[in-house]
Amino acid sequence: MKNILIVEDEPDIQELLCAYLQEAGYGTAAAGDGVAALDLFQSRAFDLVLLDLMLPKIDGFGVCEVIRRQSQVPILMLTALDGEEQQLRGFGLDIDDYVTKPFSMPVLLEKIRVILRRGGGPEEDHRLRYRDLVIDPDTREAALAGRPLDLTAREFALLHTFLAAPGRVFTREMLLSKLWGYDFYGDERVVDSHIKNLRRKLERDYIETVRGVGYRAAKESR
């Protein structure tokens, strides 16, 4: 089942879209403002985003910009703004198509089918999410609450190691052999230095020190 994120602030339209797409065999999740939409997008993988432009808190253009920093998921803009300027701005943000209100449900459904077929189905999502952190091992990019993080290659590798196994404790020796290589000769405190820099960039202490043992990302409670 392909999953679609519906971002629409009008409750009646949101409900109609959810019901229609579910009847067509899609999984849906819905958000009524830009902040909620980004929170949902960070929390799970979607195959397509159906995105209204006129949204509270963060408008559709802003939502699109944040999503495009992290993903090439198909985006279909849905709005009452039918001016050429708005359409060109949307396509400038690499959206896949544009539908104006009022719209035909069968036509909208066919556009969704075409977009998903054009992409050959969803790519496997390798991104890792931890609280409001998202990292993409394929692009070597990381973001905190939608804001890109400027990490060195070693800092990214450390963060990826911790987020790939939340709760697991890594000793300095384990991290050195995994990230620096078995032939590393030097002070193992180099690990502490890199983690200190990583913590500073994260602005939150997501990496815990396990006294006398090593470091870990705390396993999130469910």
N, C-alpha and C positions, 0 to 999 in steps of 0.2 A: 504494500500500500504506500503510495506517495503522499507526503505530508505537505500541506500548504498553510503558510502563516497569513492570516487575514488581518490587515491593519486598517480599521475603519471606525470612525468615531460616532457614526449614526447607528444607534442600537438596532433599528428596524432593518437597515441594509446589512449590518453585520450578521444578524440572525438569519436573514434570507440567504446570504452567501454561504454561511456555515451549513444550513440545511440542504441547499442545492448541491454543494460540492460533496457533502457526505453521501447524499443519494446517488451521486455519480461515482462513488467508490473511493473518494479521497479522505485522508485523515486531515482534520483541521484543528487549528488553535487560533484564537482571536485576541486582538489587543485594541483598545480604544484610544490610545495616545502614543506618541513617539517613544516615550521612556519605557512604557510597558512593552512595546513592540521589541525594543532592543534587549530588554531583559529576557523575553521569551526566545529571541533569536540566539542569545548567548547560552540558553539552557538546554537546547536540543537541536537536532539537525532537521532542516527543511529542504524540500525539493523545489519549492517556488514560494515567492513572497508576493502577495496581492496587496499593493500599497496605495492607500489614498494619500493625496497631497495635503489637504487642509486638515491638519491634525493639531490637537492641543499639545503643549509642552515642547515638542520637537516636530517640525513639519516633515512632510514626506521627503523633501529634498535632503534635509538633514539626516533622516533615518537612512536614506539611500547612500549618502556619503559614508556613514559609519559602516554600513554593511559591506560596501565595496572595498573598504580598507582590509577586510578580513576574508571576503568570500566572493566567488563569482556565481553564486546561486541566482537562478533566473528571477528577475523582478518585473512584474506587470503592474504598471501604474494605472490607478483607477481614480478619476477625479472629475469634478464639474468644470475645472479650468480647461477650456478647449483652445486657448490661444496658441499661436505658433511659437511664441517665446517660451511658454511653459513646456511645450513638447520638446523643443530643441534643447532646453536646459536638462530635461529628463534624459534624453538620448545622450547628452554630453556626460551624464553620470553613468552611462553604460547600462541603461535599462534595456529590457528585451522587447517590450511593446507598451502601448499606451491606449487606454480605453476611456472614453468620456461618458459621463452620466447625462441623461438616462441611457442605460445600456440593455442589450438583449442578453438574457441568461444563456441561451443556446450558443450565441456568438462568443460570449465570454468563455464558456466551457471549451469551445473549439479552439480558441486562441491558447488556452492553457494546455490543451492536448498537443497543439502544434509546437509550442515552446518546449514542452517536456520531451517530445519526440525528436525535436531538432538537436537537443543536447544528448540524445542517445541514452536517456535515463540519468539519474543522479550519480555523480562521482562519489566514491567512498569518502566519507568525511573522517579525516585523520586528526582533526583538531582535538585538543585536550582542554577541558574546562575545569576550573577550580575556583569556586566562589565567583568573583567578577574578573578572573583571569582567563584569557583564551590564548593558547599557543598553537601554531600551525607548523608541524615538523616539515611539511612539504615546501613551504615558502620561507621557513626560518623566521617567521614573524610572531610577535607577541603583542597582546593588547591588555590593558587594565581598564575596565569599565568603558571599553570602546576607544580608549586612547592608546595609540601605538607606543610601545616601549623601545627605547634605543638600547639594545643589549649587545654586548660583544658576543662572539661565537662561543666562548667558554661560558659566559653567563647564561646564554640560551641553553646550552647543553646541560648545565646544572639544573636550571628550572625545568627542563623537559624530563630529566631523570627523576626529580622529586614528584612532579605531577603525574608521571606515568605509573607511579606506585605510591599513592598517598598512604601514610601510616608506616611505611617501611623505613627503617633506620639505616642510613648509609654512613659507614665510618669514613674517616679521611682516607684510609688506605684503599677502600673500595672505590671512592670517587677518583683518587689519583690513578688507579689502574684502569678505570673505565674511561676517564676523560683526558687524562694526560698520557696514558700508556704505561706499559710495564717497564719501559726503559727510562722512566723519569727518575732523575737523581737530583734531589734538592730537598728543601724544607717543606714538610707536609703542611705547614701552616699557610702555604700558598692557597690552600682550599679555604681557610678562614677569611683570607683577604678578598677572594672572589665572592664569597657568600656575603660578606659585609657590603661590598659594592652592589650586589644584587638586591639585598634588603633595602638599601637606600633608594634604588630606582623603583622598587615596588611600593615604597611609602607605607607599607604595612608589613608586619612581621609574619608573613605566611610560611616562612621556613623556621622551624623550631630547632632549638639546640637540645639535644638529649645528653645531659651531663655525663662525661666520662665515656661516651660512646660515639656520637656523631650528630647527624642532622636528619630531618625529615619534614615532609609536609603533612600536617596533621590530617588523619582520615576524617572526612566530613561525616557528621551524623546524618542519618536518614530519617 
